C-alpha cells in the first residue's frame, strides 16, 4: 500500500508499511495484530484526520534500516 485511506478499519492480520507508504486514518482504527512501519531512506507515515480512536491489542514495530 503506497497511499490510501483506512476508514473505520479493524486489522485482524499483520500489516507492514514500507518505504514512503502514506496512509490516512478516518473514523478510527483498531489493530489486533502487528503493525510494522519501516523505511530507508524514507519512512512510512500513518496520519490521523481529526480526532480519532486508536484501539485494539496491537503490537507496534517501528524500524529504521541503515542499509
N, CA, C and O atoms as a GROMACS GRO file, in nm:
protein
  268
    1UNK      N    1   0.086  -0.118   0.000
    1UNK     CA    2   0.000   0.000   0.000
    1UNK      C    3   0.089   0.123   0.000
    1UNK      O    4   0.159   0.147   0.098
    2UNK      N    5   0.089   0.198  -0.105
    2UNK     CA    6   0.170   0.320  -0.111
    2UNK      C    7   0.096   0.440  -0.053
    2UNK      O    8   0.151   0.513   0.030
    3UNK      N    9  -0.027   0.459  -0.096
    3UNK     CA   10  -0.110   0.570  -0.049
    3UNK      C   11  -0.251   0.516  -0.029
    3UNK      O   12  -0.294   0.428  -0.102
    4UNK      N   13  -0.322   0.568   0.069
    4UNK     CA   14  -0.459   0.525   0.085
    4UNK      C   15  -0.521   0.578   0.212
    4UNK      O   16  -0.457   0.649   0.291
    5UNK      N   17  -0.647   0.542   0.230
    5UNK     CA   18  -0.723   0.581   0.348
    5UNK      C   19  -0.783   0.458   0.412
    5UNK      O   20  -0.841   0.373   0.344
    6UNK      N   21  -0.768   0.446   0.544
    6UNK     CA   22  -0.833   0.342   0.621
    6UNK      C   23  -0.951   0.407   0.691
    6UNK      O   24  -0.932   0.494   0.776
    7UNK      N   25  -1.071   0.366   0.656
    7UNK     CA   26  -1.193   0.429   0.706
    7UNK      C   27  -1.266   0.331   0.798
    7UNK      O   28  -1.333   0.239   0.751
    8UNK      N   29  -1.254   0.352   0.930
    8UNK     CA   30  -1.320   0.266   1.027
    8UNK      C   31  -1.276   0.122   1.019
    8UNK      O   32  -1.359   0.031   1.028
    9UNK      N   33  -1.147   0.098   1.003
    9UNK     CA   34  -1.092  -0.035   0.977
    9UNK      C   35  -1.052  -0.107   1.106
    9UNK      O   36  -1.000  -0.046   1.199
   10UNK      N   37  -1.076  -0.239   1.109
   10UNK     CA   38  -1.021  -0.328   1.211
   10UNK      C   39  -0.923  -0.421   1.142
   10UNK      O   40  -0.961  -0.496   1.052
   11UNK      N   41  -0.797  -0.417   1.184
   11UNK     CA   42  -0.694  -0.505   1.128
   11UNK      C   43  -0.681  -0.629   1.215
   11UNK      O   44  -0.640  -0.622   1.330
   12UNK      N   45  -0.718  -0.745   1.158
   12UNK     CA   46  -0.703  -0.872   1.227
   12UNK      C   47  -0.596  -0.957   1.162
   12UNK      O   48  -0.593  -1.079   1.180
   13UNK      N   49  -0.506  -0.893   1.088
   13UNK     CA   50  -0.390  -0.960   1.031
   13UNK      C   51  -0.272  -0.862   1.038
   13UNK      O   52  -0.292  -0.742   1.055
   14UNK      N   53  -0.152  -0.914   1.025
   14UNK     CA   54  -0.034  -0.829   1.029
   14UNK      C   55  -0.030  -0.737   0.907
   14UNK      O   56  -0.074  -0.776   0.798
   15UNK      N   57   0.021  -0.616   0.925
   15UNK     CA   58   0.036  -0.521   0.816
   15UNK      C   59   0.174  -0.457   0.826
   15UNK      O   60   0.214  -0.411   0.933
   16UNK      N   61   0.245  -0.454   0.715
   16UNK     CA   62   0.375  -0.386   0.709
   16UNK      C   63   0.362  -0.267   0.614
   16UNK      O   64   0.326  -0.282   0.497
   17UNK      N   65   0.393  -0.150   0.667
   17UNK     CA   66   0.401  -0.030   0.585
   17UNK      C   67   0.548  -0.007   0.554
   17UNK      O   68   0.631  -0.006   0.644
   18UNK      N   69   0.578   0.010   0.426
   18UNK     CA   70   0.717   0.018   0.383
   18UNK      C   71   0.754   0.158   0.339
   18UNK      O   72   0.677   0.253   0.354
   19UNK      N   73   0.872   0.169   0.285
   19UNK     CA   74   0.934   0.292   0.238
   19UNK      C   75   0.835   0.384   0.165
   19UNK      O   76   0.785   0.348   0.058
   20UNK      N   77   0.808   0.499   0.221
   20UNK     CA   78   0.723   0.605   0.165
   20UNK      C   79   0.575   0.572   0.160
   20UNK      O   80   0.501   0.646   0.094
   21UNK      N   81   0.527   0.467   0.225
   21UNK     CA   82   0.383   0.445   0.235
   21UNK      C   83   0.323   0.560   0.315
   21UNK      O   84   0.382   0.603   0.414
   22UNK      N   85   0.208   0.608   0.273
   22UNK     CA   86   0.142   0.720   0.338
   22UNK      C   87  -0.006   0.687   0.349
   22UNK      O   88  -0.079   0.688   0.249
   23UNK      N   89  -0.052   0.658   0.471
   23UNK     CA   90  -0.189   0.614   0.493
   23UNK      C   91  -0.256   0.709   0.592
   23UNK      O   92  -0.199   0.746   0.694
   24UNK      N   93  -0.379   0.748   0.559
   24UNK     CA   94  -0.459   0.836   0.645
   24UNK      C   95  -0.571   0.754   0.710
   24UNK      O   96  -0.634   0.671   0.645
   25UNK      N   97  -0.594   0.778   0.839
   25UNK     CA   98  -0.699   0.709   0.915
   25UNK      C   99  -0.814   0.806   0.939
   25UNK      O  100  -0.794   0.918   0.985
   26UNK      N  101  -0.936   0.761   0.907
   26UNK     CA  102  -1.059   0.834   0.941
   26UNK      C  103  -1.156   0.735   1.006
   26UNK      O  104  -1.156   0.617   0.973
   27UNK      N  105  -1.236   0.784   1.098
   27UNK     CA  106  -1.338   0.703   1.168
   27UNK      C  107  -1.278   0.588   1.248
   27UNK      O  108  -1.342   0.484   1.263
   28UNK      N  109  -1.158   0.606   1.300
   28UNK     CA  110  -1.098   0.511   1.394
   28UNK      C  111  -1.024   0.396   1.329
   28UNK      O  112  -1.050   0.359   1.214
   29UNK      N  113  -0.931   0.340   1.406
   29UNK     CA  114  -0.852   0.226   1.363
   29UNK      C  115  -0.834   0.132   1.482
   29UNK      O  116  -0.792   0.174   1.589
   30UNK      N  117  -0.866   0.004   1.460
   30UNK     CA  118  -0.845  -0.099   1.562
   30UNK      C  119  -0.743  -0.196   1.506
   30UNK      O  120  -0.761  -0.251   1.397
   31UNK      N  121  -0.636  -0.219   1.582
   31UNK     CA  122  -0.528  -0.309   1.539
   31UNK      C  123  -0.520  -0.422   1.639
   31UNK      O  124  -0.490  -0.401   1.757
   32UNK      N  125  -0.547  -0.544   1.593
   32UNK     CA  126  -0.544  -0.662   1.680
   32UNK      C  127  -0.425  -0.752   1.653
   32UNK      O  128  -0.413  -0.858   1.714
   33UNK      N  129  -0.338  -0.713   1.564
   33UNK     CA  130  -0.218  -0.791   1.533
   33UNK      C  131  -0.098  -0.700   1.538
   33UNK      O  132  -0.088  -0.616   1.627
   34UNK      N  133  -0.004  -0.713   1.443
   34UNK     CA  134   0.117  -0.633   1.443
   34UNK      C  135   0.117  -0.537   1.325
   34UNK      O  136   0.098  -0.576   1.210
   35UNK      N  137   0.140  -0.410   1.355
   35UNK     CA  138   0.159  -0.308   1.252
   35UNK      C  139   0.307  -0.272   1.253
   35UNK      O  140   0.358  -0.221   1.353
   36UNK      N  141   0.375  -0.297   1.142
   36UNK     CA  142   0.517  -0.266   1.128
   36UNK      C  143   0.531  -0.148   1.034
   36UNK      O  144   0.479  -0.150   0.922
   37UNK      N  145   0.601  -0.046   1.079
   37UNK     CA  146   0.628   0.072   0.996
   37UNK      C  147   0.779   0.079   0.978
   37UNK      O  148   0.854   0.090   1.075
   38UNK      N  149   0.822   0.074   0.854
   38UNK     CA  150   0.965   0.074   0.827
   38UNK      C  151   0.997   0.165   0.709
   38UNK      O  152   0.907   0.214   0.641
   39UNK      N  153   1.123   0.185   0.688
   39UNK     CA  154   1.163   0.263   0.573
   39UNK      C  155   1.309   0.302   0.576
   39UNK      O  156   1.367   0.326   0.682
   40UNK      N  157   1.368   0.308   0.460
   40UNK     CA  158   1.503   0.357   0.440
   40UNK      C  159   1.517   0.390   0.293
   40UNK      O  160   1.498   0.301   0.210
   41UNK      N  161   1.548   0.508   0.256
   41UNK     CA  162   1.581   0.622   0.341
   41UNK      C  163   1.460   0.704   0.382
   41UNK      O  164   1.474   0.798   0.460
   42UNK      N  165   1.341   0.672   0.331
   42UNK     CA  166   1.220   0.748   0.364
   42UNK      C  167   1.126   0.660   0.445
   42UNK      O  168   1.110   0.541   0.417
   43UNK      N  169   1.064   0.718   0.545
   43UNK     CA  170   0.983   0.641   0.639
   43UNK      C  171   0.837   0.633   0.597
   43UNK      O  172   0.788   0.717   0.522
   44UNK      N  173   0.768   0.531   0.646
   44UNK     CA  174   0.624   0.518   0.628
   44UNK      C  175   0.554   0.618   0.720
   44UNK      O  176   0.606   0.654   0.825
   45UNK      N  177   0.436   0.663   0.678
   45UNK     CA  178   0.362   0.762   0.756
   45UNK      C  179   0.218   0.718   0.774
   45UNK      O  180   0.150   0.684   0.678
   46UNK      N  181   0.174   0.718   0.899
   46UNK     CA  182   0.035   0.690   0.934
   46UNK      C  183  -0.019   0.817   0.999
   46UNK      O  184   0.027   0.856   1.106
   47UNK      N  185  -0.115   0.881   0.934
   47UNK     CA  186  -0.167   1.008   0.987
   47UNK      C  187  -0.316   0.994   1.017
   47UNK      O  188  -0.388   0.917   0.952
   48UNK      N  189  -0.360   1.069   1.116
   48UNK     CA  190  -0.499   1.065   1.160
   48UNK      C  191  -0.566   1.196   1.126
   48UNK      O  192  -0.516   1.303   1.162
   49UNK      N  193  -0.679   1.189   1.057
   49UNK     CA  194  -0.752   1.308   1.015
   49UNK      C  195  -0.853   1.344   1.125
   49UNK      O  196  -0.953   1.276   1.143
   50UNK      N  197  -0.825   1.453   1.197
   50UNK     CA  198  -0.911   1.494   1.307
   50UNK      C  199  -0.893   1.405   1.429
   50UNK      O  200  -0.797   1.329   1.438
   51UNK      N  201  -0.986   1.416   1.522
   51UNK     CA  202  -0.982   1.335   1.645
   51UNK      C  203  -1.022   1.192   1.610
   51UNK      O  204  -1.128   1.169   1.553
   52UNK      N  205  -0.937   1.096   1.643
   52UNK     CA  206  -0.959   0.957   1.606
   52UNK      C  207  -0.939   0.866   1.726
   52UNK      O  208  -0.874   0.904   1.824
   53UNK      N  209  -0.994   0.748   1.718
   53UNK     CA  210  -0.973   0.644   1.819
   53UNK      C  211  -0.878   0.541   1.762
   53UNK      O  212  -0.897   0.492   1.651
   54UNK      N  213  -0.775   0.508   1.840
   54UNK     CA  214  -0.682   0.400   1.807
   54UNK      C  215  -0.692   0.298   1.917
   54UNK      O  216  -0.662   0.326   2.033
   55UNK      N  217  -0.736   0.177   1.881
   55UNK     CA  218  -0.758   0.076   1.984
   55UNK      C  219  -0.714  -0.062   1.938
   55UNK      O  220  -0.655  -0.078   1.832
   56UNK      N  221  -0.743  -0.161   2.023
   56UNK     CA  222  -0.711  -0.299   1.991
   56UNK      C  223  -0.600  -0.354   2.078
   56UNK      O  224  -0.556  -0.289   2.174
   57UNK      N  225  -0.557  -0.474   2.044
   57UNK     CA  226  -0.449  -0.542   2.116
   57UNK      C  227  -0.323  -0.541   2.030
   57UNK      O  228  -0.267  -0.646   1.998
   58UNK      N  229  -0.280  -0.424   1.992
   58UNK     CA  230  -0.177  -0.408   1.890
   58UNK      C  231  -0.036  -0.428   1.942
   58UNK      O  232  -0.005  -0.405   2.058
   59UNK      N  233   0.048  -0.473   1.850
   59UNK     CA  234   0.193  -0.467   1.864
   59UNK      C  235   0.242  -0.370   1.759
   59UNK      O  236   0.208  -0.382   1.642
   60UNK      N  237   0.322  -0.273   1.801
   60UNK     CA  238   0.378  -0.176   1.707
   60UNK      C  239   0.525  -0.208   1.689
   60UNK      O  240   0.596  -0.237   1.785
   61UNK      N  241   0.570  -0.202   1.567
   61UNK     CA  242   0.711  -0.222   1.537
   61UNK      C  243   0.755  -0.108   1.447
   61UNK      O  244   0.711  -0.099   1.332
   62UNK      N  245   0.842  -0.021   1.498
   62UNK     CA  246   0.894   0.090   1.421
   62UNK      C  247   1.040   0.058   1.389
   62UNK      O  248   1.122   0.044   1.480
   63UNK      N  249   1.071   0.046   1.262
   63UNK     CA  250   1.204   0.001   1.221
   63UNK      C  251   1.269   0.101   1.128
   63UNK      O  252   1.209   0.146   1.031
   64UNK      N  253   1.392   0.135   1.159
   64UNK     CA  254   1.472   0.222   1.070
   64UNK      C  255   1.593   0.140   1.026
   64UNK      O  256   1.680   0.109   1.107
   65UNK      N  257   1.597   0.107   0.900
   65UNK     CA  258   1.710   0.029   0.847
   65UNK      C  259   1.820   0.123   0.803
   65UNK      O  260   1.793   0.234   0.757
   66UNK      N  261   1.942   0.080   0.818
   66UNK     CA  262   2.056   0.165   0.780
   66UNK      C  263   2.129   0.113   0.658
   66UNK      O  264   2.239   0.160   0.628
   67UNK      N  265   2.073   0.017   0.587
   67UNK     CA  266   2.138  -0.041   0.471
   67UNK      C  267   2.136   0.050   0.353
   67UNK      O  268   2.188   0.014   0.247
   0.00000   0.00000   0.00000
